Amino acid sequence: MNTAPRKRRLMGEINVVPLIDVMLVLLIIFMATAPLLTQGVKVDLPQAGAKPLPPSREKEPAVILSIDRQARMFLNIGRSPKQALDDAALQATVAKALATAPDRDILINADTSVAYGRVVTAMVILERAGAKKVGFLTAPLPEEAGRRP
């Protein structure tokens, strides 16, 4: 019983099941890693209608001084960005960062409940460290319901 092999017809459809599987795995990976990408200290920023800063052309990222509700100060640079710094350590770390890039952007990220005096003290420390200009980070104003662009 020798039968001739049957000829198969070519399939002109794309199997999308593997593509869907890969996309779902990537979605799960991104959903799991997105909360880990947010770094820094939790602060409640004041809202302001200021224009955003233009993108920096420098190679070095901006130095961001965060001041939380308890008036503790943190820097986004250094060995441990999640460790609070005292005034002397803050000044030394910023001076070291500005020694390599003197025109580096310096930004203050202060909570709304922090006393004004503490923010001014931080600005004085940054000035002593060699900062020429200091900027403030704010949250954008909420969009008004009736406002159109």
N, C-alpha and C positions, 0 to 999 in steps of 0.2 A: 504494500500500500504506500506507494510513493506519491505524495501529494505535492503539488507545486506550491512554493511559498506564496502567501497572499501579499499582494502589494498594499502597502499602507498609504493612505492619503495624507498629504502634508497638512499640518494643522496651522491655520492662519491666525490664531488667537494668542494673546499674551497671557500668561499665568500671573496674576497680580497678587496671589496669596503670599508668596515670599516677600514681595515688596511691602505689603501691609504689615507682615510680621516684623520686618526690619524697622519700619517707621514707628510701630508701637514700642519696640525696645528703645529706640532713640528718644521717643517722647518720655518714657519712664526715666531714662538716664538724665535728661535735661530737667525734669521735674524734681528729681532727687538732688541734683547738684546746684540748682538755682539758689536755694536758701544758703548754701555754703559760700556762694560768691559774694554775698553782702558782707563787707568787713567794716570794722570801725566800732565806734561807741554809739549807743542809742541816745540820741538827743532829739528834743522836740524843737525843731527850727522855727524861728519867727517867719511869718509870711510877708512877702514884699512883692511889689510889682516891678522890680528892677529887671533890666535886660540881662540875659545870660552872658557870661564872659566868652570872648572869642577863644577858639581852641588854642592851646599853648603850642608854640613852635619849638619849645625846648625839648631836649632828649629826656631830661629828668622830670619826674612827676611833681606836682605841686606838693608843698609841705602843708599838711592840714592839721591844725591844732584843734582838738575836740575838747569841749568843756561840758561835762555832764551835769545832772541835777544837783549832785553833791559838791559841785565846783572842783572836781578832780580833773586834771589835765592829761590828755593823751596825744601822742603824735603818731601819724601814719607811717613814720619811718623809724628806723632803729631796730634793735634786736627783738623787742617785745612790744608791739603796738597796742596790746590790750592791757599793759601795765601802766598804772598812773605814775606820773613824774612829778617830782617836786620842782621848785623854781630853778634851782641850780642845775639839775640834770636836764631840764627843758632848755635852758639857755645854752648849755654845752652841746647838746644834740643838734640844736638848730644852727649854732655857730659852725659845727663840723659840716653840716649839710650845705651851708652857704659858702663855706671855704672852697668847695669844689665847683659850685654853680652860684655865683653871687646874684644873678638876676632871676633866680628861681622864685616862682609864685609862692606866697605865704597866705594861707586862708585860715580864718577862724570859724569854727563850727560850734557855736555855743547854744546851749539849751535856753529856752525862753525864760525859765525860772531862775537862771543864774543872775546874781547881783551884777549890776553895771560896773561896780568897782572891781570885781574879779576879772571881767573882760578887759578893763583898762590896765590892770596889773599884768595880764597876759600880753597885752600890746607893748607895754614897757619892756618886758622880758624879751620879746621878739626884737624890739628895737636895739636893745643892748647886745643881742646876738648878731646883729648886722643886717637885719631886714630893712630894706628901703621902703617897700610898700606892703601894706597888709590889707587884705580883702576879707569880706564877710560872706559866709554861705547862708542862704535863706531858702525857704520853700516857696514855690510859686503860689500865687493867689488862686483860690478855686475859681473855676470858670463860672461865670454867671449864666443862668438858664436862658435869658433873653438875648444875651450878647452873641453877635455873629462876627466872624473874622472879616 
